[in-house]
Amino acid sequence: MQLKDNKYIGIGFRKDFSEELLDSTVLKPAFIELAPENWIGMGGYWKKQLDKAAEKFPISCHGLSLSIGSPDELDLDFLYKIKKFIKQYKVQIYSEHLSYAKCDNAHLYDLLPIPFRKDAVKHIIARIKQVQDVLEMPLAIENVSYYTPVAAEMDEATFISEIVNGSGCNLLLDVNNVYVNSFNHKYNAKEFIKKLPLDKVAYIHMAGHEQISDTVIIDTHGEAVIDQVFDLFEYATGLLKPVPVLLERDFNIPELEELQGEITRMETIVSKTWKKEHAIA
Amino acid sequence: MLLLKEETHEQQSKLAEYCKTGIVPELDGIIEENLHHYRRLVFNIGIDTIETAYPITYRFLPDEIWDKLVYEFYAEHKCQTPQVWRMPLEFYEYCVEKDIQGKLNIPFLNDLLYFEWLELEMHTMEDIPYPSYDTKGDLLKNLLAINPEHKLVKFTYPVHVLAATELEGKEGNYFLLMYREKESGRIQFMDVSILYAYILEQIQNGLTLHAVLTDADSLFQINNFEMLKEHALVFINDLKQRQFILGFLNK
């Protein structure tokens, strides 16, 4: 993705604050990200807003319903709609979740954990390759937060690495998800990151979360990013080449100044960890 | 599909089914005390989406009936659309198919749900190309160009006019014209009589207003063309002012 002036930080384009963002002199993301599911086939007022946004910002897409880890067949009709959308809006990064949201012909509209198993790895590698063949571009796959493993026979880092390496896809490193999982499943977040195929990281997500008990954090995207996640971000970016970074804020939208504050803080971090002049390829 | 073992598929199916029904399955290697978060998160997305799409029905139905209906929908129905904002249409279709209005003895429920869905659909539906038209012409003799982003709908209950609590016993023939304003994207609603609904439908079918009125004069047994023309022109001019009638179709 070509970004200007060494600005790397984008923001999720949400209908809740789309009008404010488009007119804002406060919030200045380098790009915006949107879920194609929320915009494909939409006309009227929202289509106009989307078109205005596309004139102002580069767009990345982060899918919700492709369900890459589903036992079901891929929804090719939908995939071709995504392809058309990606072309129409000149989207250069398309990412999806390493999870499943559809099973036995029923959409669930949330991200369920895939069993960390060898057969699932093979199954998903084949599906990612199929997606990339149709889209004619690499898919970036996101490490998701999860609250319980299911029938696992390997650890999460191995599961992710084998899929990324086997499929040739890119990795979307969600730093908040690493933090959430390290808390919920009691592992060392930095050690986890080091085990991932970091040369394949093409995109980073940052977000807030909510701790609901002594043992559980839920990945809500409804709170400010906490200091520990900023620290982990600094650690991770120190290991990576420069890539676009996305601030996700889906609920409890604060004043735009607050969102810009988080963006500025991330810009400050990467200005240290990514010192050289780069054009993000 | 062949690469995935049956036992892995089965574990995934059990978790998905649990999210739909809330009936706790036997799953291998899980943190049992955390499993409920998935049911809660999945179900909340479904409930929020449906309640946002059907605010009138949600407020009208007693909580226990609404909760049971949404629960049964989520448990029994397999949502087909990958776009969650289109899912409420499946909820409406489910209610019709299962004859929920008959079971609850609320004869206007289907109309109410459909009305609420239509408002959402009109707001979000894909843009339809406008016809080529002139602004000058003869309202009676020229073919009229109308806003293509509209729906003319017949209801058995006046769900677009009266509050849900006032609908009982109001069975009849009611017509609603809905259209989306080109610039603002706002949805406009207009209650129309059966005569005007007929006129609009025939204009849409490509007849001139004069031809439509000639037919309507005998069809509705008015037998007073001049009076009909006078009233119809007031109606049509009103629609022109509202920019529902755009002008005159280019040949």
Interface residues (C-beta under 8 A of the other chain):
Chain A: E37 N38 I40 G41 M42 G43 G44 Y45 W46 K47 K48 L64 S65 L66 G69 S70 P71 E73 D75 F78 Y100 K102 C103 D104 N105 A106 H107 L108 Y109 D110 L112 P113 I114 P115 R117 D119 A120 K122 H123 A126 Y147 T148 P149 V150 A151 A152 N184 V216 I218
Chain B: M1 L3 L4 K5 E7 T8 H9 Q11 Q12 S13 L15 A16 E17 C19 K20 L27 D28 G29 I30 I31 E32 N34 L35 H37 Y38 L41 V42 I45 G46 T49 H77 K78 C79 Q80 T81 P82 Q83 V84 W85 M87 H123 T124 M125 E126 D127 I128 E149 R180 S184 G185 R186
